[in-house]
Amino acid sequence: MAALVSRSLIHADRVWPVRSAAWPTAHESDDHAFKLGTFKRVVQISTDGFAAYPEAVDLAFGPYCKYGTIIKQYKNASMIYTPSEMVGTERTARRGMDKREVRTICTSHVERLNGTQRLFLKRLNRLTYAFSKKLKKLEAAFAMFAAYYNFCWRTRKPNKSGKRRPTAAVMAKLADHTWTFGELFDAVLKKPGRRQPPAGRLKISNAAVRTPPFEFLS
C-alpha cells in the first residue's frame, strides 16, 4: 500500500491513480509532516479582561491566532486620570498557547503606541474640543500621522545615548533615507487620481511650508 500511495491520490474510500507531476508544490504554509488537523498560527493577540474581546477575536480570527488576556492589578487607583502603582498581573492563555508562552501575553506595546498616537494627533485626546466632527477628516488626519511617523520620524534608542534609530520605512526597506516633510507632501500630491491644485501653490521648502498642508483636514 505504501508503494501505491506514492502514485495515487487517496480520497475517502477510493484510490485515484494520478501522475507524480500532479502533486502540488510544497509551500511554507503547508503541513510538511502531513499531520491531520494542524495549521500554522498566524498572529498573537493580547487584550485586557474586557468581556467583549474574546467573542470579537473569535469572530475576526477564528482558530488562526494565539490569544491571551492580561489583567493588571493596581493600588491607589481610586481617582480617574491619576497615575497608580501596578502591583501584579494575571495572565491567562485563552486559545492556542501553552504554558511557556503565557509570559508573552502583554499589552504594554500597544498602550505605548496609543500614547504616541494621542501625543501626535490631538484629535484622539480625551476631554478636549479637538475631536473630529467627520469620520472622513479623522481618517485623513490619521493617514497623515501614520505616513509622517513611518517615513519622517526617528525614535530614540534606549538609555541616554541620544542616538536615533532609522525611520520605520528605512528599516522595512520601503525607503532608502529619512524623508523630509517636503518629500512626503510631494508624494501625497503625486498620488494617481488626485486632483492637482493650480501650479505655483505647491512649492514648499524643507525649512517651512508656504501653503497649509492637507487643507482638507480643517
DRENPA-3360 file (N, C-alpha, C; in nm, 2 decimals, always signed):
BEGIN
1 = MAALVSRS = +0.08/-0.12/+0.00/+0.00/+0.00/+0.00/+0.09/+0.13/+0.00 ~ +0.20/+0.12/+0.06/+0.29/+0.23/+0.07/+0.34/+0.27/-0.07 ~ +0.36/+0.17/-0.16/+0.41/+0.20/-0.29/+0.29/+0.26/-0.37 ~ +0.17/+0.21/-0.34/+0.05/+0.26/-0.41/+0.02/+0.41/-0.38 ~ +0.04/+0.44/-0.25/+0.01/+0.58/-0.21/+0.10/+0.68/-0.28 ~ +0.23/+0.64/-0.31/+0.32/+0.74/-0.37/+0.28/+0.77/-0.52 ~ +0.19/+0.68/-0.58/+0.15/+0.70/-0.71/+0.00/+0.74/-0.72 ~ -0.07/+0.75/-0.61/-0.21/+0.77/-0.61/-0.26/+0.88/-0.52;
9 = LIHADRVW = -0.38/+0.93/-0.55/-0.44/+1.02/-0.46/-0.56/+0.96/-0.39 ~ -0.55/+0.95/-0.26/-0.65/+0.88/-0.18/-0.76/+0.98/-0.14 ~ -0.88/+0.95/-0.17/-0.99/+1.04/-0.13/-1.10/+0.95/-0.08 ~ -1.14/+0.97/+0.05/-1.24/+0.88/+0.12/-1.20/+0.74/+0.11 ~ -1.28/+0.65/+0.05/-1.25/+0.51/+0.04/-1.21/+0.47/-0.10 ~ -1.17/+0.57/-0.18/-1.13/+0.54/-0.32/-0.99/+0.58/-0.34 ~ -0.92/+0.51/-0.43/-0.78/+0.54/-0.47/-0.78/+0.58/-0.61 ~ -0.75/+0.71/-0.64/-0.74/+0.76/-0.78/-0.60/+0.76/-0.83;
17 = PVRSAAWP = -0.56/+0.69/-0.93/-0.42/+0.69/-0.98/-0.40/+0.83/-1.05 ~ -0.29/+0.89/-1.02/-0.25/+1.02/-1.08/-0.10/+1.01/-1.11 ~ -0.06/+1.11/-1.20/+0.08/+1.12/-1.23/+0.15/+1.19/-1.11 ~ +0.28/+1.17/-1.09/+0.36/+1.23/-0.99/+0.36/+1.38/-1.01 ~ +0.35/+1.43/-1.13/+0.36/+1.57/-1.16/+0.24/+1.64/-1.11 ~ +0.13/+1.57/-1.08/+0.01/+1.63/-1.04/+0.01/+1.68/-0.89 ~ +0.11/+1.63/-0.82/+0.12/+1.67/-0.68/+0.16/+1.81/-0.66 ~ +0.09/+1.89/-0.57/+0.12/+2.03/-0.56/+0.26/+2.05/-0.50;
25 = TAHESDDH = +0.31/+2.17/-0.53/+0.45/+2.21/-0.48/+0.43/+2.25/-0.34 ~ +0.53/+2.20/-0.25/+0.52/+2.24/-0.11/+0.53/+2.39/-0.09 ~ +0.46/+2.44/+0.00/+0.47/+2.58/+0.04/+0.49/+2.59/+0.19 ~ +0.54/+2.71/+0.23/+0.58/+2.73/+0.37/+0.46/+2.71/+0.46 ~ +0.34/+2.74/+0.41/+0.22/+2.73/+0.49/+0.16/+2.59/+0.49 ~ +0.22/+2.50/+0.41/+0.17/+2.36/+0.41/+0.22/+2.29/+0.53 ~ +0.15/+2.18/+0.57/+0.19/+2.10/+0.68/+0.28/+1.99/+0.62 ~ +0.41/+2.01/+0.63/+0.50/+1.91/+0.56/+0.50/+1.77/+0.62;
33 = AFKLGTFK = +0.46/+1.76/+0.75/+0.46/+1.63/+0.81/+0.33/+1.56/+0.79 ~ +0.24/+1.62/+0.71/+0.11/+1.56/+0.68/+0.04/+1.51/+0.81 ~ +0.04/+1.60/+0.91/-0.04/+1.57/+1.03/-0.18/+1.62/+1.01 ~ -0.28/+1.54/+1.04/-0.42/+1.58/+1.03/-0.46/+1.68/+1.13 ~ -0.54/+1.78/+1.09/-0.60/+1.88/+1.18/-0.50/+1.98/+1.23 ~ -0.39/+2.01/+1.17/-0.30/+2.11/+1.22/-0.29/+2.22/+1.12 ~ -0.25/+2.34/+1.16/-0.23/+2.46/+1.08/-0.13/+2.55/+1.15 ~ -0.08/+2.65/+1.08/+0.01/+2.75/+1.13/-0.07/+2.86/+1.20;
41 = RVVQISTD = -0.03/+2.89/+1.32/-0.08/+3.01/+1.38/-0.02/+3.14/+1.31 ~ -0.10/+3.24/+1.29/-0.05/+3.35/+1.21/-0.04/+3.48/+1.29 ~ -0.09/+3.49/+1.41/-0.08/+3.61/+1.48/-0.11/+3.58/+1.63 ~ -0.05/+3.66/+1.72/-0.07/+3.65/+1.86/-0.14/+3.78/+1.91 ~ -0.25/+3.77/+1.98/-0.33/+3.88/+2.03/-0.33/+3.88/+2.18 ~ -0.31/+3.99/+2.24/-0.32/+4.01/+2.39/-0.42/+4.12/+2.42 ~ -0.51/+4.10/+2.51/-0.60/+4.20/+2.55/-0.62/+4.21/+2.70 ~ -0.69/+4.31/+2.75/-0.72/+4.31/+2.89/-0.85/+4.22/+2.91;
49 = GFAAYPEA = -0.91/+4.23/+3.03/-1.02/+4.14/+3.06/-1.15/+4.19/+3.02 ~ -1.16/+4.29/+2.93/-1.29/+4.33/+2.88/-1.37/+4.21/+2.82 ~ -1.50/+4.20/+2.87/-1.58/+4.08/+2.84/-1.61/+4.06/+2.69 ~ -1.61/+4.17/+2.61/-1.64/+4.16/+2.47/-1.53/+4.11/+2.38 ~ -1.40/+4.12/+2.43/-1.29/+4.08/+2.35/-1.28/+3.94/+2.30 ~ -1.31/+3.84/+2.39/-1.30/+3.70/+2.34/-1.39/+3.67/+2.22 ~ -1.51/+3.72/+2.22/-1.60/+3.69/+2.11/-1.55/+3.77/+1.98 ~ -1.51/+3.89/+2.00/-1.46/+3.97/+1.89/-1.34/+3.90/+1.82;
57 = VDLAFGPY = -1.25/+3.85/+1.90/-1.13/+3.78/+1.85/-1.17/+3.66/+1.78 ~ -1.26/+3.58/+1.83/-1.31/+3.46/+1.77/-1.38/+3.49/+1.64 ~ -1.46/+3.59/+1.63/-1.52/+3.62/+1.50/-1.43/+3.67/+1.40 ~ -1.32/+3.75/+1.44/-1.23/+3.81/+1.34/-1.12/+3.71/+1.30 ~ -1.07/+3.62/+1.39/-0.96/+3.54/+1.36/-0.99/+3.39/+1.36 ~ -1.10/+3.35/+1.43/-1.12/+3.21/+1.44/-1.01/+3.14/+1.51 ~ -0.97/+3.02/+1.47/-0.86/+2.94/+1.53/-0.72/+2.99/+1.48 ~ -0.71/+3.09/+1.39/-0.59/+3.12/+1.34/-0.52/+3.23/+1.42;
65 = CKYGTIIK = -0.51/+3.22/+1.54/-0.44/+3.31/+1.63/-0.41/+3.25/+1.76 ~ -0.31/+3.31/+1.83/-0.28/+3.28/+1.97/-0.34/+3.39/+2.05 ~ -0.42/+3.36/+2.15/-0.49/+3.47/+2.22/-0.48/+3.45/+2.37 ~ -0.45/+3.56/+2.44/-0.44/+3.55/+2.58/-0.48/+3.69/+2.64 ~ -0.52/+3.69/+2.77/-0.56/+3.81/+2.84/-0.47/+3.84/+2.95 ~ -0.45/+3.96/+2.98/-0.38/+4.01/+3.10/-0.46/+4.11/+3.18 ~ -0.47/+4.09/+3.31/-0.54/+4.18/+3.39/-0.43/+4.24/+3.49 ~ -0.42/+4.37/+3.48/-0.32/+4.44/+3.57/-0.38/+4.48/+3.70;
73 = QYKNASMI = -0.31/+4.46/+3.80/-0.37/+4.50/+3.94/-0.29/+4.62/+3.99 ~ -0.37/+4.72/+4.03/-0.31/+4.84/+4.08/-0.36/+4.87/+4.23 ~ -0.28/+4.96/+4.29/-0.32/+5.01/+4.42/-0.33/+5.16/+4.41 ~ -0.40/+5.22/+4.49/-0.43/+5.37/+4.49/-0.49/+5.41/+4.36 ~ -0.58/+5.33/+4.31/-0.64/+5.36/+4.18/-0.78/+5.41/+4.19 ~ -0.81/+5.48/+4.29/-0.95/+5.53/+4.32/-0.98/+5.65/+4.24 ~ -0.88/+5.73/+4.19/-0.91/+5.86/+4.12/-0.88/+5.84/+3.97 ~ -0.97/+5.90/+3.89/-0.96/+5.88/+3.75/-0.85/+5.97/+3.69;
81 = YTPSEMVG = -0.78/+5.93/+3.59/-0.67/+6.00/+3.52/-0.56/+6.04/+3.62 ~ -0.53/+5.96/+3.72/-0.42/+5.98/+3.80/-0.33/+5.85/+3.80 ~ -0.20/+5.87/+3.80/-0.11/+5.75/+3.79/-0.12/+5.66/+3.92 ~ -0.13/+5.53/+3.89/-0.14/+5.44/+4.00/-0.02/+5.34/+3.99 ~ +0.00/+5.27/+4.10/+0.12/+5.18/+4.11/+0.06/+5.04/+4.08 ~ +0.13/+4.97/+3.98/+0.09/+4.84/+3.94/+0.16/+4.74/+4.03 ~ +0.08/+4.65/+4.10/+0.14/+4.56/+4.20/+0.13/+4.42/+4.15 ~ +0.07/+4.39/+4.04/+0.07/+4.25/+3.99/-0.01/+4.23/+3.86;
89 = TERTARRG = +0.01/+4.12/+3.80/-0.06/+4.09/+3.68/-0.12/+3.94/+3.68 ~ -0.23/+3.92/+3.61/-0.29/+3.79/+3.60/-0.30/+3.76/+3.45 ~ -0.21/+3.67/+3.40/-0.21/+3.63/+3.26/-0.29/+3.50/+3.24 ~ -0.37/+3.49/+3.14/-0.45/+3.37/+3.11/-0.44/+3.34/+2.96 ~ -0.40/+3.22/+2.93/-0.40/+3.17/+2.79/-0.54/+3.13/+2.75 ~ -0.59/+3.19/+2.65/-0.73/+3.16/+2.61/-0.74/+3.07/+2.49 ~ -0.64/+3.07/+2.40/-0.65/+2.99/+2.28/-0.51/+2.97/+2.22 ~ -0.48/+2.85/+2.19/-0.36/+2.82/+2.11/-0.23/+2.85/+2.17;
97 = MDKREVRT = -0.22/+2.86/+2.30/-0.10/+2.90/+2.37/-0.07/+2.79/+2.48 ~ +0.06/+2.76/+2.50/+0.10/+2.67/+2.60/+0.15/+2.74/+2.72 ~ +0.19/+2.67/+2.82/+0.24/+2.74/+2.95/+0.37/+2.82/+2.92 ~ +0.45/+2.78/+2.83/+0.57/+2.85/+2.80/+0.55/+2.99/+2.74 ~ +0.43/+3.01/+2.68/+0.40/+3.13/+2.61/+0.32/+3.23/+2.69 ~ +0.28/+3.19/+2.81/+0.19/+3.27/+2.89/+0.26/+3.40/+2.92 ~ +0.39/+3.40/+2.95/+0.47/+3.52/+2.98/+0.48/+3.62/+2.87 ~ +0.44/+3.58/+2.75/+0.45/+3.67/+2.63/+0.32/+3.75/+2.62;
105 = ICTSHVER = +0.22/+3.72/+2.70/+0.10/+3.80/+2.69/+0.12/+3.94/+2.75 ~ +0.11/+4.04/+2.67/+0.15/+4.17/+2.71/+0.07/+4.28/+2.62 ~ +0.02/+4.38/+2.69/-0.05/+4.49/+2.62/+0.03/+4.62/+2.63 ~ +0.15/+4.62/+2.69/+0.23/+4.74/+2.71/+0.27/+4.80/+2.58 ~ +0.30/+4.72/+2.47/+0.34/+4.78/+2.35/+0.23/+4.86/+2.28 ~ +0.11/+4.80/+2.28/+0.00/+4.87/+2.21/-0.04/+4.99/+2.30 ~ -0.03/+4.98/+2.43/-0.06/+5.10/+2.51/+0.04/+5.21/+2.49 ~ +0.17/+5.18/+2.46/+0.27/+5.28/+2.43/+0.23/+5.34/+2.29;
113 = LNGTQRLF = +0.19/+5.26/+2.20/+0.15/+5.31/+2.07/+0.03/+5.41/+2.08 ~ -0.07/+5.37/+2.16/-0.18/+5.46/+2.19/-0.13/+5.59/+2.24 ~ -0.04/+5.59/+2.33/+0.02/+5.71/+2.39/+0.08/+5.80/+2.29 ~ +0.16/+5.74/+2.20/+0.23/+5.81/+2.09/+0.12/+5.87/+1.99 ~ +0.02/+5.80/+1.96/-0.08/+5.85/+1.87/-0.16/+5.97/+1.94 ~ -0.19/+5.96/+2.06/-0.25/+6.07/+2.13/-0.16/+6.19/+2.14 ~ -0.03/+6.17/+2.15/+0.06/+6.28/+2.16/+0.07/+6.36/+2.03 ~ +0.08/+6.28/+1.92/+0.10/+6.34/+1.79/-0.03/+6.39/+1.73;
121 = LKRLNRLT = -0.14/+6.32/+1.76/-0.27/+6.35/+1.70/-0.37/+6.39/+1.80 ~ -0.38/+6.52/+1.82/-0.47/+6.57/+1.93/-0.62/+6.54/+1.91 ~ -0.65/+6.50/+1.79/-0.79/+6.46/+1.77/-0.83/+6.34/+1.86 ~ -0.73/+6.26/+1.90/-0.76/+6.14/+1.98/-0.75/+6.17/+2.13 ~ -0.72/+6.30/+2.17/-0.71/+6.33/+2.31/-0.85/+6.33/+2.38 ~ -0.85/+6.29/+2.51/-0.97/+6.29/+2.59/-0.99/+6.43/+2.64 ~ -1.12/+6.46/+2.67/-1.16/+6.58/+2.75/-1.11/+6.71/+2.67 ~ -1.12/+6.71/+2.54/-1.09/+6.83/+2.46/-1.19/+6.86/+2.36;
129 = YAFSKKLK = -1.19/+6.97/+2.30/-1.27/+7.00/+2.18/-1.20/+6.98/+2.05 ~ -1.09/+6.90/+2.05/-1.01/+6.88/+1.93/-1.06/+6.76/+1.85 ~ -1.17/+6.70/+1.89/-1.21/+6.58/+1.82/-1.26/+6.61/+1.68 ~ -1.26/+6.51/+1.59/-1.30/+6.53/+1.46/-1.46/+6.53/+1.45 ~ -1.51/+6.62/+1.37/-1.65/+6.62/+1.35/-1.70/+6.53/+1.24 ~ -1.61/+6.49/+1.15/-1.65/+6.39/+1.05/-1.55/+6.28/+1.04 ~ -1.60/+6.16/+1.01/-1.51/+6.04/+1.01/-1.41/+6.06/+0.89 ~ -1.45/+6.11/+0.78/-1.36/+6.13/+0.67/-1.24/+6.21/+0.71;
137 = KLEAAFAM = -1.26/+6.32/+0.78/-1.15/+6.41/+0.82/-1.06/+6.34/+0.92 ~ -1.12/+6.26/+1.01/-1.03/+6.18/+1.11/-0.95/+6.08/+1.03 ~ -1.00/+6.01/+0.94/-0.92/+5.92/+0.86/-0.81/+5.99/+0.79 ~ -0.84/+6.10/+0.73/-0.73/+6.18/+0.66/-0.62/+6.22/+0.75 ~ -0.66/+6.27/+0.87/-0.56/+6.32/+0.97/-0.48/+6.20/+1.02 ~ -0.54/+6.09/+1.04/-0.46/+5.97/+1.09/-0.37/+5.92/+0.98 ~ -0.41/+5.92/+0.86/-0.33/+5.88/+0.75/-0.20/+5.97/+0.74 ~ -0.22/+6.10/+0.76/-0.11/+6.19/+0.75/-0.01/+6.16/+0.87;
145 = FAAYYNFC = -0.07/+6.13/+0.99/+0.02/+6.10/+1.10/+0.10/+5.97/+1.08 ~ +0.03/+5.87/+1.03/+0.09/+5.74/+1.01/+0.21/+5.75/+0.90 ~ +0.18/+5.83/+0.80/+0.29/+5.84/+0.69/+0.40/+5.92/+0.75 ~ +0.38/+6.03/+0.83/+0.49/+6.11/+0.88/+0.57/+6.02/+0.98 ~ +0.50/+5.95/+1.07/+0.56/+5.87/+1.17/+0.65/+5.76/+1.11 ~ +0.61/+5.70/+1.00/+0.68/+5.59/+0.94/+0.79/+5.64/+0.85 ~ +0.78/+5.75/+0.79/+0.88/+5.79/+0.69/+0.97/+5.91/+0.73 ~ +0.92/+5.99/+0.83/+1.00/+6.11/+0.87/+1.05/+6.10/+1.01;
153 = WRTRKPNK = +0.98/+6.03/+1.10/+1.01/+6.04/+1.24/+1.11/+5.93/+1.28 ~ +1.22/+5.97/+1.35/+1.32/+5.88/+1.40/+1.31/+5.87/+1.56 ~ +1.29/+5.75/+1.61/+1.28/+5.73/+1.75/+1.41/+5.72/+1.81 ~ +1.42/+5.75/+1.94/+1.55/+5.74/+2.01/+1.58/+5.60/+2.06 ~ +1.70/+5.57/+2.06/+1.74/+5.43/+2.11/+1.73/+5.43/+2.27 ~ +1.73/+5.31/+2.33/+1.72/+5.30/+2.47/+1.84/+5.37/+2.55 ~ +1.82/+5.39/+2.67/+1.92/+5.45/+2.76/+1.93/+5.60/+2.73 ~ +2.04/+5.66/+2.76/+2.06/+5.80/+2.74/+2.17/+5.84/+2.64;
161 = SGKRRPTA = +2.18/+5.75/+2.54/+2.29/+5.78/+2.44/+2.25/+5.90/+2.35 ~ +2.13/+5.92/+2.34/+2.08/+6.03/+2.25/+2.08/+5.99/+2.10 ~ +2.12/+5.87/+2.07/+2.13/+5.83/+1.93/+1.99/+5.79/+1.88 ~ +1.96/+5.80/+1.75/+1.83/+5.78/+1.70/+1.84/+5.66/+1.60 ~ +1.73/+5.59/+1.60/+1.71/+5.48/+1.50/+1.68/+5.53/+1.36 ~ +1.70/+5.45/+1.26/+1.64/+5.49/+1.13/+1.49/+5.49/+1.13 ~ +1.43/+5.55/+1.04/+1.28/+5.55/+1.04/+1.23/+5.41/+1.01 ~ +1.10/+5.39/+1.05/+1.04/+5.26/+1.03/+1.04/+5.22/+0.88;
169 = AVMAKLAD = +1.02/+5.32/+0.79/+1.02/+5.29/+0.65/+1.16/+5.24/+0.60 ~ +1.27/+5.30/+0.65/+1.40/+5.26/+0.62/+1.43/+5.12/+0.67 ~ +1.39/+5.09/+0.79/+1.42/+4.96/+0.85/+1.34/+4.85/+0.78 ~ +1.22/+4.89/+0.72/+1.14/+4.79/+0.65/+1.18/+4.79/+0.50 ~ +1.28/+4.87/+0.46/+1.33/+4.88/+0.32/+1.23/+4.93/+0.23 ~ +1.14/+5.02/+0.28/+1.04/+5.09/+0.19/+1.10/+5.22/+0.14 ~ +1.21/+5.27/+0.21/+1.27/+5.39/+0.17/+1.42/+5.37/+0.19 ~ +1.50/+5.45/+0.12/+1.65/+5.44/+0.14/+1.71/+5.55/+0.22;
177 = HTWTFGEL = +1.62/+5.65/+0.27/+1.67/+5.76/+0.35/+1.55/+5.81/+0.43 ~ +1.58/+5.90/+0.53/+1.48/+5.96/+0.61/+1.41/+6.08/+0.52 ~ +1.28/+6.07/+0.51/+1.21/+6.17/+0.43/+1.20/+6.30/+0.50 ~ +1.20/+6.41/+0.43/+1.16/+6.54/+0.49/+1.01/+6.55/+0.47 ~ +0.96/+6.65/+0.54/+0.81/+6.67/+0.52/+0.78/+6.71/+0.38 ~ +0.87/+6.78/+0.32/+0.85/+6.82/+0.18/+0.84/+6.71/+0.09 ~ +0.92/+6.60/+0.10/+0.91/+6.48/+0.02/+0.78/+6.41/+0.04 ~ +0.74/+6.40/+0.17/+0.61/+6.34/+0.20/+0.50/+6.42/+0.13;
185 = FDAVLKKP = +0.50/+6.55/+0.15/+0.40/+6.63/+0.09/+0.39/+6.61/-0.06 ~ +0.50/+6.61/-0.13/+0.50/+6.59/-0.27/+0.45/+6.45/-0.31 ~ +0.49/+6.35/-0.23/+0.45/+6.21/-0.27/+0.30/+6.20/-0.25 ~ +0.24/+6.27/-0.16/+0.09/+6.26/-0.14/+0.02/+6.33/-0.26 ~ +0.07/+6.45/-0.30/+0.01/+6.52/-0.41/+0.03/+6.45/-0.54 ~ +0.13/+6.37/-0.56/+0.15/+6.30/-0.69/+0.08/+6.17/-0.69 ~ -0.01/+6.14/-0.59/-0.08/+6.01/-0.60/-0.17/+6.01/-0.72 ~ -0.17/+5.90/-0.79/-0.26/+5.89/-0.91/-0.40/+5.91/-0.88;
193 = GRRQPPAG = -0.47/+5.99/-0.96/-0.61/+6.01/-0.95/-0.64/+6.13/-0.86 ~ -0.54/+6.19/-0.79/-0.57/+6.31/-0.70/-0.57/+6.43/-0.79 ~ -0.67/+6.52/-0.76/-0.68/+6.65/-0.83/-0.56/+6.74/-0.79 ~ -0.49/+6.79/-0.89/-0.37/+6.87/-0.87/-0.41/+7.02/-0.85 ~ -0.38/+7.09/-0.74/-0.40/+7.23/-0.73/-0.33/+7.31/-0.83 ~ -0.37/+7.44/-0.85/-0.30/+7.52/-0.95/-0.15/+7.53/-0.93 ~ -0.08/+7.54/-1.04/+0.07/+7.55/-1.04/+0.11/+7.68/-0.96 ~ +0.22/+7.67/-0.89/+0.27/+7.78/-0.82/+0.23/+7.78/-0.67;
201 = RLKISNAA = +0.13/+7.70/-0.63/+0.08/+7.69/-0.50/+0.14/+7.58/-0.42 ~ +0.21/+7.49/-0.49/+0.26/+7.37/-0.42/+0.40/+7.37/-0.38 ~ +0.48/+7.48/-0.41/+0.62/+7.48/-0.38/+0.64/+7.50/-0.23 ~ +0.71/+7.40/-0.17/+0.75/+7.41/-0.03/+0.89/+7.38/-0.02 ~ +0.95/+7.43/+0.09/+1.09/+7.40/+0.12/+1.10/+7.31/+0.25 ~ +1.21/+7.26/+0.27/+1.23/+7.18/+0.39/+1.23/+7.26/+0.52 ~ +1.25/+7.39/+0.51/+1.26/+7.48/+0.63/+1.12/+7.52/+0.67 ~ +1.03/+7.54/+0.58/+0.89/+7.59/+0.61/+0.80/+7.56/+0.50;
209 = VRTPPFEF = +0.67/+7.53/+0.54/+0.57/+7.50/+0.44/+0.50/+7.63/+0.41 ~ +0.50/+7.67/+0.28/+0.44/+7.80/+0.24/+0.29/+7.79/+0.23 ~ +0.24/+7.68/+0.20/+0.10/+7.66/+0.20/+0.05/+7.56/+0.30 ~ -0.06/+7.58/+0.36/-0.11/+7.48/+0.47/-0.12/+7.35/+0.41 ~ -0.04/+7.25/+0.46/-0.05/+7.11/+0.41/-0.18/+7.05/+0.44 ~ -0.24/+6.97/+0.35/-0.36/+6.89/+0.38/-0.47/+6.98/+0.42 ~ -0.50/+7.08/+0.34/-0.60/+7.17/+0.38/-0.74/+7.11/+0.40 ~ -0.76/+6.99/+0.35/-0.89/+6.92/+0.37/-0.91/+6.87/+0.51;
217 = LS = -0.80/+6.88/+0.60/-0.82/+6.83/+0.73/-0.89/+6.93/+0.83 ~ -0.90/+7.05/+0.79/-0.95/+7.15/+0.88/-1.10/+7.13/+0.91;
% end
